[in-house]
Amino acid sequence: MYRSGHYGVALLAYAPVLYVLGSLGRVVAAGAGLALVLALTPLPDADHDVPLISHRGVTHTLLFAGVVGALVGGGAWLLTGPAGLALAPDQAVELTVGAGGVAAFAILAHLLADALTPMGVAALWPVSSKRYSLGLTTADSTVWNVGLFALGVFATAAAVVLATPLA
């Protein structure tokens, strides 16, 4: 999948989360989560630029999603916990878990997009090298990449509109 397709799948997957958080009045959390998802969704494809790492290898696994989630959550804890901004403990924990969860979510959205292609992903590596693929489209399909992006933008806009209370 190309970048536009990855963004589209990420937006489509995050739209229900955006709606729920918006409906609960957690607008800042919803927007920050959306920004984090969009920032991290392309991360697995950084393997194109790293020597000795094959494309759709270790960076396209559930393990990588967990590591990224743990690193982002740990970073959030350092920023907000006792040694950082010293937020109230419940706020620091909420921010830490939320940031880590959204970071892992972003990687999982990337894996989902790549699983639409015949090459698929070995999501369970190192436990299994079996590739999971729905084989719906090739990665370079303009129709699918642009279509998924448009669908993701529409779903995101719909989530925002539906979560906004009428005045």
C-alpha positions in Angstrom: 0.0 0.0 0.0 1.2 3.5 -0.7 1.2 6.3 1.8 -2.2 7.6 0.8 -3.7 4.1 1.3 -2.0 3.8 4.7 -3.4 7.2 5.8 -6.8 6.2 4.5 -6.9 2.9 6.5 -5.6 4.7 9.6 -8.3 7.4 9.3 -11.0 4.8 8.7 -9.9 2.7 11.6 -9.6 5.7 14.0 -12.9 7.3 13.0 -14.9 5.3 15.6 -12.4 6.2 18.3 -12.6 9.9 17.3 -16.4 9.7 17.5 -16.5 8.2 20.9 -13.9 10.6 22.4 -15.6 13.5 20.8 -19.0 12.4 22.1 -17.6 12.2 25.6 -16.3 15.8 25.3 -12.6 14.6 25.1 -11.9 16.8 22.1 -8.2 17.4 22.9 -7.6 13.7 23.4 -9.4 12.9 20.2 -7.4 15.4 18.2 -4.1 14.4 19.8 -4.8 10.8 19.1 -5.6 11.6 15.5 -2.4 13.5 15.1 -0.4 10.7 16.7 -2.0 8.1 14.4 -1.2 10.1 11.3 2.4 10.7 12.5 3.1 7.1 13.2 1.2 5.2 10.6 4.0 5.5 8.0 6.7 4.3 10.5 6.8 0.6 9.5 7.9 1.7 6.0 11.0 3.3 7.4 12.5 -0.2 6.8 13.1 1.0 3.3 15.8 3.2 4.6 17.4 0.9 7.2 20.2 -1.4 6.0 19.9 -5.1 6.8 16.2 -4.9 7.5 13.9 -6.4 4.8 10.7 -4.6 3.8 7.6 -6.0 5.5 9.9 -7.8 8.0 10.2 -7.0 11.7 8.6 -3.5 11.3 5.4 -5.1 10.0 4.7 -7.3 13.1 2.6 -7.2 16.2 5.8 -7.2 18.1 6.9 -3.9 16.5 3.4 -2.5 17.3 3.9 -3.4 21.0 7.4 -2.0 21.1 6.4 1.3 19.5 3.4 1.5 21.9 5.7 0.8 24.9 8.2 3.4 23.7 5.6 6.1 23.1 3.8 5.3 26.4 7.2 5.4 28.2 8.0 8.7 26.7 4.6 10.1 27.7 5.2 8.8 31.3 8.6 10.6 31.4 6.9 13.8 30.2 3.9 13.7 32.5 4.8 11.4 35.5 6.6 12.4 38.7 9.8 13.4 37.0 8.1 15.4 34.3 5.1 17.7 34.4 4.0 15.9 37.5 0.3 15.7 36.5 -2.1 14.1 38.9 -1.3 10.3 39.0 -4.5 9.3 37.3 -4.0 11.9 34.5 -0.4 10.8 33.9 -1.5 7.1 33.7 -4.4 8.0 31.4 -2.1 9.9 29.1 0.6 7.2 29.2 -1.8 4.4 28.4 -3.6 6.5 25.8 -0.5 7.6 24.0 1.0 4.0 24.0 -2.3 2.5 22.9 -2.8 5.0 20.0 0.8 4.5 18.9 0.3 0.7 18.7 -3.0 1.3 17.0 -1.2 3.4 14.3 1.2 0.5 13.6 -1.7 -2.0 13.5 -3.6 0.2 11.0 -0.4 0.1 8.8 -0.4 -3.7 9.0 -4.1 -3.9 8.1 -3.5 -1.8 5.0 -0.6 -4.0 3.9 -2.6 -7.1 4.6 -5.0 -6.0 1.8 -2.2 -6.8 -0.7 -1.1 -10.2 -2.0 2.3 -9.8 -0.3 0.6 -9.5 3.1 2.4 -9.3 6.4 4.0 -11.8 8.8 2.3 -10.2 11.7 3.1 -13.0 14.2 6.8 -13.0 13.6 9.0 -14.3 15.4 6.4 -17.0 16.5 5.4 -17.7 12.9 6.6 -16.5 9.5 3.2 -17.2 7.9 2.0 -14.2 5.9 -1.5 -12.9 6.3 -3.1 -11.5 3.2 -6.6 -10.7 2.0 -5.2 -10.3 -1.5 -7.8 -7.6 -2.4 -5.5 -5.2 -4.3 -1.9 -4.6 -5.3 0.1 -2.1 -3.3 0.4 0.3 -6.2 -3.3 0.4 -7.2 -4.2 4.1 -7.6 -7.9 3.3 -7.3 -7.5 1.5 -4.0 -5.0 4.0 -2.5 -7.0 7.1 -3.4 -10.3 5.3 -2.6 -9.1 4.3 0.8 -7.8 7.8 1.5 -11.2 9.4 0.4 -13.1 6.9 2.5 -10.9 7.6 5.5 -11.3 11.3 5.2 -15.1 10.9 4.8 -15.3 8.6 7.9 -13.2 11.1 9.9 -15.4 14.0 8.9 -18.5 12.0 9.7 -17.2 11.1 13.1 -16.5 14.8 13.9 -19.9 16.0 12.7 -21.8 13.2 14.5 -19.9 13.7 17.7 -20.5 17.5 17.7 -23.5 18.4 19.8 -26.1 20.6 18.1 -26.2 24.1 19.7 
